Amino acid sequence: SVGILRETFEGTPFMAPIGGGTTENFAELNRGPAIATAADFTTHACNPQVHAFDIASIMETLPIQGVTVANARRLSGGRPAIISPITFMPRSWPDSSGAPRGVPAGLMPFRIDPRHAMPLCAAWTLGSVAALAASGAASATYFEARGSNGLLAASGHPLPVYDVFAALGPLSNASVTNVACSSSLCVAALALEHNGLRNVLLANLRGVPQRILVTGIWGEHGLAL
């Protein structure tokens, strides 16, 4: 238990915040909320493909990610909420069907959706970062470094989702600022202030080109996504 761990490490160089939660999604944390008040922070995983798998349904999960953060913090009395891992498909296999032969159950890799390698995943990822950042998530862990569910393909070639993190990397110390979309299911927007500059990252959440209008203190700019 968390209490036993605290007693064990109290007064030693190994003492650190002790988190608790679930390797599954927020629903599992919500069903067993006692850990939320015992631990120093909560953790739960996130993916957009549990009950529906079409593009529209995948994009409709984005606003709910922020809601899970708010509810995790409600369960814990305001403690930090860590979202990890975030994957494009559920990472666990519900049973042995379809699992790679010879791989121990505890080491089974994430399930694979070929759309992970498409711009669709990159757009969803930016929307996810925006939703979690706006909700005050303490941290978030996405995908794998390399492979079918990675930022890089097995060959080492960058996938479209790599570009999201390449753009965010130089802004790692930025502050999240307010941004509003008139149609949040069509466009995702993340506004960051860094070194006195305001940066707005945008993603097209639909499968067709869109024309959008970006407005701010600088005026108005039309863009094609």
ZATORKE-680336 format. One line per 3 residues: their letters; for each residue x, y, z of N, C-alpha, C. Coordinates in pm, whole numbers, plus 50000, padded with zeros to 5 digits. Layout:
N
a	X:Y:Z:X:Y:Z:X:Y:Z | ...
***
This chain:
225
svg	50084:49881:50000:50000:50000:50000:50088:50125:50000 | 50026:50239:49972:50099:50365:49972:50155:50394:50111 | 50076:50365:50213:50121:50391:50349:50245:50312:50386
ilr	50249:50186:50347:50365:50102:50377:50488:50153:50303 | 50470:50195:50178:50583:50249:50103:50637:50375:50168 | 50548:50461:50214:50593:50584:50280:50673:50551:50406
etf	50623:50456:50485:50693:50419:50607:50830:50359:50575 | 50837:50283:50466:50962:50217:50430:51069:50317:50389 | 51028:50417:50312:51127:50508:50254:51140:50641:50329
egt	51055:50662:50427:51061:50787:50504:51200:50805:50565 | 51259:50924:50543:51388:50955:50599:51506:50897:50524 | 51481:50835:50409:51590:50778:50328:51606:50862:50201
pfm	51721:50847:50131:51740:50921:50006:51644:50877:49895 | 51572:50768:49919:51483:50713:49815:51341:50766:49826 | 51313:50849:49926:51178:50901:49943:51142:50992:49827
api	51027:50970:49770:50979:51048:49656:50828:51043:49656 | 50762:51131:49581:50616:51121:49571:50574:50983:49522 | 50470:50930:49581:50422:50796:49549:50284:50809:49484
ggg	50276:50766:49360:50150:50777:49287:50072:50647:49289 | 49950:50656:49244:49865:50538:49237:49755:50559:49135 | 49706:50449:49082:49599:50459:48985:49581:50329:48911
tte	49578:50335:48779:49548:50219:48700:49631:50218:48572 | 49660:50099:48522:49724:50087:48391:49620:50095:48280 | 49493:50099:48318:49385:50112:48221:49337:50257:48217
nfa	49215:50278:48170:49165:50413:48148:49100:50471:48274 | 49051:50595:48263:48996:50662:48380:48881:50585:48442 | 48805:50513:48361:48690:50438:48415:48733:50346:48529
eln	48849:50283:48515:48897:50191:48618:48939:50268:48744 | 48998:50384:48728:49030:50468:48844:48903:50513:48914 | 48803:50547:48837:48676:50593:48892:48605:50482:48970
rgp	48626:50357:48927:48563:50245:48996:48634:50211:49128 | 48761:50248:49138:48836:50221:49260:48906:50346:49308 | 48831:50445:49354:48888:50577:49382:48968:50588:49511
aia	48971:50483:49594:49039:50494:49723:49185:50530:49707 | 49250:50479:49603:49392:50506:49582:49417:50655:49556 | 49317:50723:49500:49334:50864:49463:49359:50951:49585
taa	49296:50920:49698:49315:51001:49818:49434:50955:49900 | 49483:50834:49873:49598:50783:49948:49730:50823:49885 | 49733:50833:49752:49858:50857:49680:49885:51007:49666
dft	50009:51039:49630:50048:51178:49609:50004:51231:49474 | 49982:51141:49380:49928:51179:49249:49858:51059:49191 | 49770:51085:49094:49699:50975:49028:49755:50954:48888
tha	49730:50837:48836:49770:50807:48698:49666:50719:48633 | 49638:50745:48507:49554:50657:48427:49593:50670:48282 | 49565:50566:48206:49600:50563:48064:49489:50627:47981
cnp	49514:50639:47851:49417:50703:47763:49437:50653:47620 | 49326:50622:47555:49327:50593:47411:49188:50625:47357 | 49176:50651:47225:49048:50695:47170:48963:50585:47109
qvh	49003:50458:47125:48934:50352:47050:48894:50236:47142 | 48793:50261:47223:48740:50156:47310:48606:50106:47257 | 48516:50199:47226:48382:50161:47184:48352:50194:47038
afd	48428:50283:46978:48405:50322:46839:48539:50350:46773 | 48545:50335:46640:48675:50334:46573:48681:50420:46447 | 48572:50487:46413:48572:50574:46296:48639:50707:46331
ias	48678:50781:46228:48754:50904:46249:48677:51005:46333 | 48549:51023:46303:48470:51122:46377:48466:51087:46526 | 48445:50960:46557:48438:50918:46697:48572:50934:46767
ime	48681:50906:46695:48815:50923:46752:48837:51069:46791 | 48801:51161:46703:48820:51303:46732:48728:51352:46842 | 48612:51289:46856:48519:51331:46961:48568:51294:47101
tlp	48671:51211:47110:48727:51178:47242:48814:51290:47298 | 48855:51384:47216:48952:51484:47261:48903:51569:47378 | 48783:51629:47372:48740:51710:47486:48727:51629:47615
iqg	48694:51499:47602:48673:51416:47719:48804:51390:47793 | 48916:51396:47722:49044:51375:47790:49065:51477:47902 | 49031:51601:47874:49042:51704:47976:48946:51679:48091
vtv	48830:51625:48061:48732:51594:48166:48786:51486:48259 | 48857:51387:48204:48912:51283:48291:49016:51341:48387 | 49093:51438:48342:49190:51503:48430:49118:51575:48543
ana	49015:51651:48508:48940:51725:48610:48877:51629:48711 | 48825:51517:48663:48762:51422:48754:48864:51346:48837 | 48982:51316:48780:49086:51253:48860:49128:51344:48974
rrl	49141:51472:48945:49178:51569:49049:49066:51587:49151 | 48944:51571:49107:48831:51576:49202:48836:51457:49297 | 48864:51339:49244:48873:51220:49328:48986:51231:49430
sgg	49097:51294:49389:49216:51300:49474:49222:51423:49563 | 49123:51509:49552:49127:51632:49630:49223:51735:49575 | 49246:51733:49443:49331:51833:49378:49474:51792:49357
rpa	49508:51666:49383:49644:51620:49360:49675:51613:49211 | 49803:51613:49173:49839:51609:49031:49784:51484:48962 | 49749:51500:48835:49701:51388:48753:49799:51365:48639
iis	49851:51243:48632:49944:51205:48525:49871:51111:48430 | 49880:51138:48302:49813:51057:48201:49920:50977:48128 | 49919:50845:48146:50026:50762:48091:49986:50614:48096
pit	50007:50540:47987:50050:50592:47857:49930:50635:47774 | 49956:50724:47679:49855:50764:47581:49891:50694:47450 | 49798:50616:47399:49821:50538:47277:49704:50554:47182
fmp	49726:50524:47056:49619:50539:46957:49525:50420:46959 | 49569:50309:47014:49488:50190:47035:49504:50146:47180 | 49406:50072:47234:49427:50016:47368:49555:49934:47369
rsw	49635:49949:47472:49764:49881:47472:49753:49735:47515 | 49649:49699:47591:49638:49563:47641:49551:49477:47550 | 49577:49349:47549:49496:49252:47476:49394:49195:47573
pds	49265:49206:47542:49163:49156:47636:49170:49006:47656 | 49224:48934:47560:49243:48790:47573:49359:48751:47484 | 49382:48624:47468:49498:48580:47391:49475:48580:47241
sga	49353:48604:47197:49325:48601:47053:49396:48716:46984 | 49468:48687:46880:49537:48789:46803:49669:48833:46862 | 49703:48787:46980:49829:48826:47041:49945:48757:46970
prg	50060:48821:46963:50175:48760:46897:50213:48628:46963 | 50240:48527:46883:50272:48395:46935:50406:48396:47010 | 50407:48333:47125:50530:48318:47200:50567:48434:47288
vpa	50487:48541:47289:50519:48658:47373:50445:48643:47506 | 50516:48646:47619:50449:48636:47750:50344:48744:47766 | 50237:48709:47836:50125:48802:47849:50168:48937:47902
glm	50260:48940:47999:50301:49067:48058:50386:49152:47966 | 50434:49094:47856:50523:49166:47765:50460:49191:47630 | 50332:49165:47618:50266:49183:47488:50274:49329:47445
pfr	50310:49354:47321:50317:49493:47273:50177:49551:47254 | 50173:49681:47236:50046:49746:47209:49986:49691:47080 | 49854:49692:47074:49788:49659:46949:49819:49767:46845
idp	49806:49732:46721:49852:49820:46613:49734:49863:46527 | 49725:49991:46500:49631:50050:46405:49715:50114:46296 | 49702:50071:46169:49786:50130:46064:49768:50279:46049
rha	49658:50334:46101:49636:50479:46093:49731:50556:46185 | 49797:50485:46277:49898:50551:46359:50005:50617:46273 | 50033:50559:46157:50138:50609:46069:50087:50718:45974
mpl	49963:50762:45993:49903:50860:45903:49890:50996:45971 | 49869:51101:45893:49848:51235:45952:49732:51239:46051 | 49635:51149:46036:49523:51142:46129:49572:51133:46273
caa	49669:51048:46298:49721:51030:46434:49792:51157:46482 | 49863:51223:46393:49930:51347:46431:49829:51454:46471 | 49720:51465:46395:49618:51564:46427:49553:51533:46561
wtl	49521:51406:46582:49460:51367:46710:49556:51395:46826 | 49683:51370:46804:49782:51390:46911:49792:51536:46951 | 49794:51627:46853:49798:51768:46889:49673:51805:46966
gsv	49557:51754:46924:49434:51780:46997:49439:51726:47139 | 49503:51611:47156:49518:51551:47288:49607:51637:47376 | 49721:51679:47324:49812:51765:47401:49739:51893:47442
aal	49664:51950:47349:49592:52074:47379:49489:52053:47489 | 49414:51944:47481:49310:51917:47581:49369:51893:47718 | 49477:51814:47724:49538:51782:47853:49610:51903:47913
aas	49675:51982:47827:49743:52102:47877:49643:52201:47934 | 49532:52219:47865:49431:52315:47911:49366:52270:48042 | 49361:52139:48064:49295:52086:48184:49387:52082:48304
gaa	49517:52109:48283:49610:52111:48395:49672:51978:48429 | 49680:51886:48332:49747:51759:48358:49892:51785:48398 | 49942:51709:48495:50079:51730:48543:50180:51684:48440
sat	50152:51574:48372:50239:51524:48266:50162:51424:48183 | 50217:51394:48065:50154:51298:47975:50263:51224:47899 | 50243:51096:47879:50340:51012:47808:50273:50953:47685
yfe	50334:50977:47568:50272:50934:47442:50352:50824:47372 | 50284:50721:47325:50334:50625:47227:50466:50559:47268 | 50540:50517:47169:50672:50458:47186:50770:50539:47101
arg	50898:50520:47123:50996:50596:47046:51003:50548:46901 | 50996:50414:46882:51017:50359:46749:50935:50233:46731 | 50888:50211:46609:50810:50092:46580:50672:50128:46530
sng	50585:50027:46523:50451:50046:46466:50366:50143:46546 | 50398:50162:46674:50327:50257:46757:50420:50369:46806 | 50522:50398:46726:50623:50493:46768:50615:50627:46698
lla	50709:50714:46735:50726:50840:46662:50806:50818:46535 | 50889:50715:46538:50967:50675:46422:50921:50536:46379 | 50919:50512:46250:50891:50379:46200:51006:50285:46236
asg	50985:50156:46219:51090:50059:46249:51216:50088:46169 | 51199:50147:46052:51313:50182:45966:51390:50303:46017 | 51331:50374:46114:51391:50498:46163:51336:50622:46097
hpl	51248:50603:45998:51189:50718:45927:51083:50784:46014 | 51086:50917:46029:50986:50984:46113:50844:50967:46057 | 50751:50937:46145:50610:50932:46110:50549:51071:46127
pvy	50431:51096:46069:50371:51229:46083:50358:51276:46228 | 50330:51184:46321:50315:51224:46460:50447:51277:46518 | 50558:51239:46460:50688:51290:46505:50692:51442:46493
dvf	50629:51496:46389:50634:51641:46365:50567:51719:46478 | 50467:51657:46543:50401:51725:46654:50501:51751:46767 | 50577:51648:46802:50672:51662:46912:50796:51740:46870
aal	50830:51736:46742:50940:51819:46693:50904:51966:46706 | 50777:51999:46684:50732:52138:46698:50723:52178:46845 | 50684:52084:46931:50668:52116:47073:50801:52120:47147
gpl	50900:52046:47099:51028:52037:47168:51090:52171:47203 | 51106:52262:47108:51167:52393:47139:51082:52479:47231 | 50957:52437:47255:50865:52516:47338:50842:52449:47473
sna	50938:52367:47517:50916:52285:47635:50894:52366:47762 | 50943:52488:47767:50924:52571:47887:50815:52676:47867 | 50732:52657:47767:50629:52756:47736:50514:52750:47835
svt	50439:52858:47840:50317:52865:47919:50197:52846:47827 | 50100:52771:47874:49978:52750:47796:49889:52873:47810 | 49843:52924:47698:49754:53040:47700:49618:53003:47642
nva	49521:53087:47667:49384:53057:47625:49369:53068:47475 | 49295:52974:47419:49259:52978:47278:49122:52912:47265 | 49039:52964:47175:48905:52911:47158:48881:52878:47011
css	48814:52766:46987:48778:52725:46851:48627:52731:46837 | 48580:52788:46730:48436:52793:46708:48381:52656:46674 | 48467:52565:46628:48425:52428:46598:48536:52335:46643
slc	48532:52296:46771:48642:52220:46830:48651:52077:46777 | 48548:52029:46710:48555:51896:46652:48608:51899:46509 | 48637:52018:46460:48694:52032:46325:48840:52073:46329
vaa	48875:52154:46428:49012:52206:46438:49058:52198:46582 | 49180:52152:46603:49243:52155:46735:49344:52268:46737 | 49353:52338:46850:49444:52451:46861:49513:52447:46996
lal	49643:52470:46994:49724:52479:47115:49802:52609:47109 | 49778:52698:47207:49845:52828:47211:49947:52828:47324 | 50071:52865:47293:50179:52864:47390:50256:52995:47383
ehn	50295:53045:47500:50377:53166:47505:50518:53126:47547 | 50616:53167:47466:50754:53124:47490:50848:53237:47452 | 50931:53279:47547:51027:53386:47524:50963:53511:47465
glr	50845:53544:47518:50776:53664:47476:50699:53652:47346 | 50701:53534:47285:50630:53513:47159:50512:53419:47181 | 50405:53444:47110:50288:53355:47117:50288:53263:46995
nvl	50279:53136:47023:50280:53034:46918:50146:52961:46918 | 50089:52943:46801:49962:52871:46789:49984:52753:46695 | 49962:52633:46746:49972:52511:46666:49831:52464:46634
lan	49806:52431:46509:49673:52394:46463:49674:52259:46394 | 49562:52187:46406:49549:52058:46338:49409:52045:46282 | 49402:51990:46162:49275:51962:46096:49224:51826:46145
lrg	49110:51825:46213:49054:51702:46269:48957:51631:46175 | 48942:51684:46057:48852:51622:45959:48935:51564:45845 | 48871:51481:45766:48941:51415:45656:48941:51493:45526
vpq	48904:51620:45532:48898:51703:45412:48967:51835:45441 | 49019:51905:45338:49082:52036:45359:48984:52136:45418 | 49034:52227:45499:48951:52330:45560:49017:52466:45548
ril	48936:52567:45536:48982:52705:45544:48940:52759:45679 | 49034:52818:45753:49003:52870:45885:49051:53013:45897 | 48997:53083:45995:49035:53221:46022:49091:53227:46164
vtg	49215:53272:46176:49280:53286:46306:49277:53433:46344 | 49220:53464:46460:49209:53604:46503:49280:53621:46637 | 49334:53740:46659:49403:53771:46784:49442:53917:46785
iwg	49529:53953:46880:49568:54092:46891:49648:54137:46769 | 49699:54038:46692:49776:54070:46572:49687:54096:46450 | 49554:54069:46466:49462:54085:46354:49402:53952:46313
ehg	49377:53937:46184:49316:53814:46133:49402:53756:46021 | 49411:53623:46020:49485:53552:45915:49405:53431:45869 | 49386:53419:45740:49321:53302:45685:49424:53195:45656
lal	49392:53071:45688:49483:52960:45667:49410:52842:45602 | 49484:52765:45527:49432:52639:45470:49495:52523:45546 | 49410:52435:45598:49457:52315:45668:49419:52193:45585
***
